[in-house]
Amino acid sequence: MNKKQSSQQMASTASQVLRDKNSSAIQKELAASVLSQSNSNKQTGAQMETTASKVLTSNKYNDLTKGLAGSVLSQANKER
């Protein structure tokens, strides 16, 4: 079990993404996952791990999206 949590700064960024009408669907999906892992022991699910991994390996996503994906993966189940 992974006991890492989203940092306060990343949670704040995720909150801004969710409120921004110009944020993409993938940004909002990742941001929601980041926020759900803030101040909790929840960890990233397998499907979200796959999504975040694809974002990190793709050239089509910007730094914000990749930052959210990295945060999501940092809370992934290390045994998976």
N, C-alpha and C positions, 0 to 999 in steps of 0.2 A: 504494500500500500504506500502510496506517495503522500507525504504530509506537507508538501509545499502548497503555498497559497499565492494568489495573485497579489502583487505589490499594490500599495495604495495609489501610486502613480499610474500603474497600468489599469487599475480599476477605474480611475478618473478618466483616463483616455477612452476606455471602453464605454463609459457612460456618455461621453461626448459623442462618440460614434453612433450610439443608439439614438441620440436626440437629433442628429444631423440628417435632414431629409435628403442630402446628397450622398450619403454613405451607401455603398453597394450592399447587395444582399449578403455576399460572403463576408464583408466587414461586419455587418450586423450579427451574423451567425457566430462569428468568432468572438465578437465583443460580448455577446450574451453568455458564451461559455466562460470567458474571462471573468465576468461579473459573478457568475454562479460559483466560481471557485475562490472568490474573495471572502475572507473571514469564514471559511468553512473547510471541512475535510474532504469535500467532493473532489473527484479526480476525473480527468478527461475520459470519455467513452471511446470505444474502438472506432466508431464511425467518424467522430470528430477528430481523432488522431489522424485518420487517413486524409480527411479534408485539409487539416492544417499542414500535413506533410506535403501534400500536392501544392499547396500555396507556396511553401518555402522552396520547392524545387522548380517552380515556374518563373519565367521571366516577365509574365504579364501583370504581376501584382506589384503595387508600390510598397514603400518602406513601412507605412502604417499598417497595411494589411499583413505584411510579413512579421512585423512586431507582435501583432495580435496572435498570429499563428504560432510564433515562437513561445509566447506566454502560455498558450493552450497546451503545447507539447511539453512544456516544462512541468506540467501537472499530470502528465500521462502515467499510466501504469507501467512501471519499469520492467515488469515481468512479461509484458505482452510483446 
